[in-house]
């Protein structure tokens, strides 16, 4: 796998993962179906999905070549990007459909 394909793969996985908590009423996507999940469950799922997406990126980077150490700035910017990628799901869940 070349570098550009790995980048696009991580971005595609991040877009899907950032929006999954908003489109599912199951706890952690596999748990029991609930009538309505609270915002805190969705934030927990969002943090878990971000961790998995960062892990995939790190694994692909290690597979392609030498993995570079990242500082806190990288993870802060990555978390902001991940939250931004989840904006369509947030709009669909809370702004378009309403709370009910």
Secondary structure by P-SEA (a helix, b strand, c coil): ccaaaaaaaaaaaaaaaaacccccccccccccccccccaaaaaaaaaaaaaaaaaaaaaaaaaacbbbbbcaaaaaaaaaaaaaaaaaaaaacccccccc
